[in-house]
Amino acid sequence: MIARRIIIALLLILYIVLLDLSSNTVLSLFLTGAVFTGFIILWETGVLKGKPLFGVLAWILFFVILAGIYFLTYPPMKRVKSFEGSKIKTDVITINDGKVSGVVNKDRTVELFAGIPYAKAPVGELRWKEPEDPDKWEGVLECDTFAPMAMQPRNVSIYYSLAQIIGYHDYRWFDFTDNYMPAVSEDALYINVWRPAERNTEENLPVLVYIHGGSLQTGQPWYEDYSGENLAKEGIIVVNMGYRLGIYGFLALDELAGESENATTGNYGLLDQIKALEWVRDNIESFGGDPGNVTLAGESAGAACVSALSASKLAKGLFKRTILESSTVAPKEPPHSFRSFEEALESGRELLNRYGVNNVSELRKLPASKLTKEAYTQHHITIDGYVLDKTPYESYKLGETNEEAILHGFNKEESAAFIMFTKTDKESFVKNVKDYFGDYSDEVLSVYLPGSDEEADTMWAEIYGAVFFDYPHYCLNRLAVKGGIPVYEYYFSKTNGRLGPWHSGEEVYFYGNIPERSGLYDETDRALMRKMSQTFLDFVKYGDPSYTLKEWNINEDSISYMNFDTETKMVKETERKINLFGILDKMQEGEY
């Protein structure tokens, strides 16, 4: 009897933990309590005593009911409310397509207009076509809820909880405000605008437009790390948008190019971003913003898009300066998020064969739920001859880019999130180097000589991060310097209780979004956040992050950058990585 009670108690604990990790609705707890209570009473009253067959059936029924509760109360999918469901309305604003109203945050310092359509829903016959102007609307559009995130692969909800525990270290147990899954949809071309609630109506404010990351496969524009609320408090307007991802944003087919009056295919996600920038140009003045003072920013794949848009003639005049965090496709051979047009078309043809369809018409009839899994095969920017008529590398070489100043950089442990479940010893280190560097592997092994398995693991993490993140920024910096563009580079190395200097770990500092009560950050983090977000503001307002942080110099030698840590100071790249960069230059045969 005691053993049975222990088993039931452990099952109750484990099941409640499972429900919480899966974000099941609150109803699940009441149903679970009722089922366990009934099951305990059944055993404790002796009803099943001496009836082993009925006991077995009772256990089977018990687990069947628990499974039923789990699926019955699985978190529903719904749109995310802005400012935690604020009911305080803004004044009505008239834009080109109609009238909109937003909501105000708790301390009434910032107004947010969430989910404004900037293009028609790219569904049905508009799937894989250039974005079109949205339909105009009558009355006032209440913009108090974020639009669905763009169609993308979804994991079970427990996956996201485990990611918060393992990667972010900030999972909130029994937080009953998040018992749902954010909505996803092909209908995701909407824009969000944060602006100060108190403004000088005589003055148009600088504008920051942000492109979210996610490998061009996943992501959403409302994530709290890069929310525009706290930067807007400091006197700028922040804008971000949803854009087509994966197969919906980057599929290339000859037939699709033939349909287009611009003969374009493969860069629908970039076309969405350009459409959003055009919306900013045409409408941001209504919100108090200056359409002539726009900074375009992005992180990870978002930064890759920023560097592509810097080289696009379609984006000329839509922004003045750029911010690129932890990615760029400026090298002669970008290590990710980019492929040749021939590769893109061949991949598209292979996709048609995989699905047994003969043309685009048949492909458009397939449900999104079936095609979304192709995000991994179709998430690359390409040279389509319309959005991009040459590589960003070639555009920089010719001095044909759109930005007047650049702020960019990378983090100390960029590779951590990508190789966290891979352990490299001395033997596998040598294999990894030879597999990637080929004929140049001996040169790499002469620079990186691990003396132990632990050192091998550390060195491979450095090489991985350098190849995919650090080196592309090194290339961008050299190209910008040659083109006479002022370029400011940073290196983020601050540790904390959350992501630390992992990939994307800097965003919460730059955007001023460290939670006030979070124990994962201390006062040194908050002091650094204030300094880093001020450099962002200075760059957005004046094109110069050294306006306040005087010691931040232009990176003219391409190896000097501002180190953001407990202490901020200019530092130089290590000799070991400079040697690695030289080897990568030879592999690419690029001229910088």
N, C-alpha and C positions, 0 to 999 in steps of 0.2 A: 504493500500500500504506500509506504513512504517513497519507494522508487517511482511509483506511478505519479505521485504528487510532484516529485522533482522534475520528472519528464514533462508533465503538463505545464509547470511553471516555466521551464526553459523554452518550451514551444511557444508559450504566450509572449515571452520576451523577444524571441527571435522573430515571431510573426509581426509584432508591433514594429520592430526595427525595420523589417522588410516593407511594411506599409508606409513607414515614414520615408525610407529611401526611395520608394516608388512614387512618392507624392500623392498617394491615394487620398480621396476626399475624407472629410471628418466623419462621415457616415460609417466608414469602415471600422472606426474605433468602437462605435456603439454596437454595431453588428458583431464585432469580434468579442466584445464583453459579454453579449447575450449568449453567443455560441459556447464560449468557454465556461460560463456560469452553468448553462444547461448541461454541458458535458460532465462537469465536476459533480453536479447534483446527481446525475445518472449513476455515477460510480459510487459516490459517498453514501447514497441511500440503500445500496445493496441490491438494486433492481437487477443488475447483471451478474450478481454473485452466483457462481456455480453454472454459468451459461457461457462457456468459452466461445461458442460459435457466434452468439449474439454480441459478445465482447469484441470479436474481430470485426463483425459487421458495423458495430458502433464506431470503431476507430476508422474504418474505411469511409463511413458516412461523414465523420468529423472532418477528415481531410478534404473530402469532396466539397463540403460546405465552405471550408476556408478558401479553397480555390475559387469557388463561386463568388465569395465576398471580394476576393482580390480583383477579379475581372469586372464585377458589377460596379465597384467603386474606383476603378482605374481613373486617373486624372483626365478630365475632359480637355478638349482643345479650345482655347479662347484667346481673344486679342488682349493685349496688355494695356491696362489703364495708365495714363500719364499722371505724374505727380501723385501716385498712390490714390487715384480716384478723386482728386480735388474737385469740389463743386463751385469754386470761385471762378466766375467767368471773366474773360477779358472783354474789352470793347470789340465791336465788330470792325473788321478790316475788309476793304474791297480790293481784290486782286483781279487779274485779267479774266479769270474763269468764273468768278462769282464772289460771294461774301463768305468770310470765315470768322469764327471766334475760337479762342483757345481757353486755357485754364491757367490759374496763378498758383505758385507754390505756397507752402505753409507760411513762410515769413513775408510773403507778398513782395519779394524782390525780383522774381523772374516770371515771365510769361512764356508758356509753351503752346505752340500750335502743332499738334501731332496728327499725322496721317492726312496731309493735303495731297490730293492727286496731282502729279506733274505730267502724267501720260496716261493714255488709255490702257486698260488691262491687256497685256500681251497674250491673250488666250484665243483659242479657235484658230481662225485664219490669220490672226496677228502673232501667233507663236512663230518665232524666228523671223520677225520683220523689224524694220527700224521703228522706234517708238513714235507714236502719233500724239498730237495734242489731246488732252483730256476733254471730255464733253463738258460744256458749261452747265451750271446748276442754278436752280431757282432757290430763293430763300437764303438762309444762313447755314453753312456747313459747320456743324459743331466738331471741332478738332480736339477732342479730349482723350482719344484712344489711339495708340500706335497701330499702324496697319500690320497685317501678317508679315512675317519674315518671308523672303523669297523662297520658292520651292527648293527643297534640299533634303538630303538623306536625314532621317531621324532615327536615333537610337531609342531603346526603351528608357523610360524616365530614370530608372535606377542607375543607368550609365552616367547621367549628368550629376547625380548625387555623389557617386564614387569619384568623379572627376573633381568635384569641389573638395572632397576629403583628401584625396591623394595629391592632386595638383595644386589647388588653391588653399587648402588647409582652413577653409572658413565655412564649412557646412553648418547650417543652423538647424539643430534638431527640433522637431515638433513645432515648426514654423507654419502655422495653418493659413498663412497668406499666399502660399505658393502651391496650393494643391490643384494645379492645372498644368497643361503643356501649352506654351505659346503657339499661336496659330501659324500655319504655313500655307502659302497659296501662290499660284502663278500670278495672281492679281496682287502685286506687291510694289508697284511703282508709285510710291508715296514719299513725301518729304516731311521733315520735322524742322521746326524753327524755334530756337530759344532766343529770347531777347530780354534786356533789362526792363523791369517794370517802370522804373523811374528813368526818363530820358529827356535830354534837351531836344525838343522837337525841331530846333533850328539846325541840328547837326546830324548828318548821316554817319552811322557807326561802321567801323571796320567789320568785315564778315569773314568767318572761318567756315569753310565747307569741308566736311570730313567724310572719307570713304572707309567703310569698315573692312576688316580682314576676314580670313577664313579660307585661305587657299583657293579663292574663287569658287568654292564648293559649298561653304556654309557661312553663317554669320547673320547678324541683325543690327539695325541702326540705333537701337535704344539701350544697349547694354550699359550698366551703371558705371563701369570703369571709364568710359569715354562720353558719358552724358555731358551735354553742353551747359547744364545749369550753373555750375560754379564759375565757369569762364564768363558766362553772360552777366553774372553779378558784377563783373569787373569792367563792364562797358563795351562789350563786343556782341555781335550776333553770331550764333552758332547754328549751322545747318548740316543735316545729314540725310541720307536717302537709302531706300532699298533699291537694289538693282538685280537683274537676272544673273543667276549663278549656274555653274555646272553646264549640263547639256542645253539648258534654256538660254544661257548667256554666251556660250562659246562653241556651239556646234557649227561646223563649216561643211557646206555641200555645194557642188557646182549648180545644182538646180535652184538652191536658195539664192545664189549670186545672180542667176538668170532671172529670177522673180523681181529682184531689186532694181529700181531705176538708177541706183548708184553702183550697181554690180558688186555689192558688198555681201560678205558672209563671214561668220566666225567671231565677230566682236560686238555682239548685241549688248553685252554687259557694259562695255565702254560707251556704246551709243546711248544707253540709259543714263550713264553718268554725265555725258555731255548734255543730254536733254535736261537733266536736273540743274546743271550749271547755267543753261539758257533760261530756265525758270527763275533762277536766282537773279540773273541779269535783268529779266523783265519784271520781276515782282518784289524784289527785296527792299526796294525803296519804300514800298507801302508799309513795311515793318520797321522803317527807320534805318535801314542799312544802306551802305554806299556800294552800288554795283561796280564802281571803278576801283574799289579797294578790297579785293577778294583774295584770300589765301586758301589754297587747296592743300589739304592734309590727308594722310592715310597711314595705316599701320599694317605691316605684313603684306598680304595680297592687296590691301588697299593702297599701300605705298607703291607696289608694282604698278597699279593702275595710274597712280599719280605720275610716275615717270613715263608711262606710255602716253598719257594725256599731255604731258609737257612736250611731246614730239608730234602731237596730232595737229594738223592744220585746222581741223574742225573746232578745236578748243582754243584757238588763238583769240586773245582778247577777253576770255572768260575768267581769267584769274591773273594776279600779278606775281605771286610768289608761291613757293611750295614747301611743304614739310613732309619728309619721308622717314618713317620709323620702321627700322628692321626689314627693309626690302627695297630693291630697285631692279629694273630690267635694263639698266644702262650698259652693262658689260657687252662686249662683242658677242659672247655666247652666254646669255642669262642662264643661271643654274636651275631656275624653276619658273613656273607661271608663263612660259613663253615657248612657242614653237614656230617652225616655218609654215608658210601657207600650204606647201605641198604635203607636209606632215598632217596638217589640220584636215585637208580634203581627203587624204587617204584614211584617216581615222574616221571621218564621217561615212565614207563608203563601207568601211568595215562594220560600222554600227548598223547601217541599213541591212547588211547581210545577216548580222546577229539576230535581228528582229524579223527577218523574213519579209521585209516590205520592199516594194519596188520604187517608191517615189515619196516625195515630201507630203503629198496629200494623205497617203496611208499612214505616214509617221505622225502627222498632226492628229489623227483619229485615236492614236494610242493614249491611254490615260496617263496622267502625270505620275501616278503612283508606280507605274511600270517603268517609266523612263528615268525617274529620279536617281536610280542606282547608277546611272551612267555618269554621274558627276565626276567620278575619278578619272574617266577617260576623256572628258571634255571640259577642261578648266584651264585653257591656255590662251593667252593673248597671241594674236598672229598679225602678219602683214597682209592686210586685205586689199590694199590699194586705195582705200577710201578713208577709213579712220586713221590708218597708218600706211603711208606709201614707202616707208623705209624704216629700218630699226631705230630705236632711240639712240643707240651707239652712233649710227650714221648721221642722225640729226644733230647730235651734239658735236660731232666732228665738223659738220658744215655750219655750225652756229645757228641752226634753225629750230630753236626750242622756244617755249612760250613764257618761261619764268624770268623774273628780274633778280631774284635772290632765292637761295635754298638754305633750309635748316634740315639736317638729316643726321642719322646716327644709328647705333646698334647697342646691344646689351652684352654684358660679360658672359652670360651663360645661355646664349641663344639656342644652343643645341639641346639643352636639358630636356625639354618637353618632347623632343622627337626621338631621343635615344634612351629615355629613362628606364625602359625595360630591357635594354641591351647592355650586357657587361662585356668589356673588351679586355682581353689579356694580351700578353706580349705576342703570342702566336697569331691571334686573330687581328691584332693591330697591323702586323706586317701584311697579312692577307688583304685587309681593308685598303691599305695604302696602295698595294699593287693593283687591286681591282679598279680603284678609281683613277690613279695617276699613270698607270701603264708604263710607258717608256721613261717617265719622269719620276718613277717611284724611288729609285736610288737617291736622287737628289733630295726628295722629301725625307727619306730615312737618314740622310746625313744631317738634316736639320733637327728632326725629331727622333731622339734615341732613348726610348723608355728603358729604365733600369729595373723596373718591377711591373707586375700586373696592374697595380694601382696607378702607377705613373702612365702606363699604356692607356688605361681607361680615361685618365684626365687629358692626355695628349690627343686621343681620338676625338673627344668632345670638343677640344679647341679647334682641331682641323675641320671637323664637320661644321662648326659654327662659322669658321673663317671662310670656307668654300661657299656656303649658302647665304651668308649674311654680311660678314665683315668685308670680304673682297669686293662684292658688288658696290658697296658704299665707297670703297677705295677707288674703284673705277669711276663712279659718278663724280667724286670730288675732283679727280684729275681732269676729267672732261670739262667740268664746270669752270675750273680755274683757267684752263686754256681758252675757254670761250668768254672769259672776262666777267663771269657771273659771281657775285659775292656768295661765298658758301661757308656756312658755319656747321661744324660737326660736333656731335656729342658721343660720349661713351657712358652708359649707365651701369654702375657696379654696386649699387646699394643693396645690402641684404636686409631682409625683414622676415616676419613670421608667415608670410603668404607666398607669393611667387618669387620674391627677391628679384635678382637680375636675369630671370628667365625671359624667354620670348614673350612680349607684351607686358612684362612687369613694370615698365616705365610709364604706361598710359595713365594709371591712377594718379601719378605724380604730376604729369604734364597737364592733365585736365582738372586737377584740383579736387579729386574725388575720393581721397582717403576718408573712410567713414569716421565720424567724430568719436564714436564709442568703441571702435575696433581695437581689441587688444593685440592684434597681429602687427600693428605699427606702433612705434613709440614717438617721443617728441622729436627725435632726430629725423625721423621720416616726415613728420608734419612740417618741420622747418625746411627740409629739402623740397617738399611739395610746394611750399609757398614760393621758394626761389625758382623752381622749374616752371611752374605755371606762370610766373611773372615773365620769364624769358619767352614763353609762348605768346603771351599778351603783347610783349614788346615787338616781337617779330610780326605778329598780325597787324599791329597798329603802325609800326614804323619800318618794318623790313630789317630790323637789327636787334638780335637778342641781347646785345651788349649795352643796350640803352640803360638797363639797370645793373646787369652783371658785367661790369666794366672790363673784367679780365678775359672775357670770351672773345678771342681774336678770330679773324677770318683764317680758314685753314688753307693757306697758300701752298704749303709744302705737302699737303694731303696725308700727313702722318701726325698732325697736331690737333688735338680736340679737347673739348671741355669734359672733364671727368666728373660725373654727378655721383657723389658718394656722401658720406657724413661731412667730408670736406670737399668743396668744389674747387677745382684748379685745372689749368691747362696741362696736359700730359702728352707724351709722344708714344706712338705705337711701338711694341716690342720688336727687337731686331729679329727674333725668330719668326714672327708673323710677316714682317717685311720680306724676309727671305722666301717665305711660302708664297706671298703675293707675287714675287718675281717669277717663281716657277709657274704659277697660274697664268701670268702674262705670256710666258713662252708657250704654254699649252694652247692658249687662245690665239696666239699670233696677232694680238691687238696692239694698236698704237694709241697711247694715252698721253 
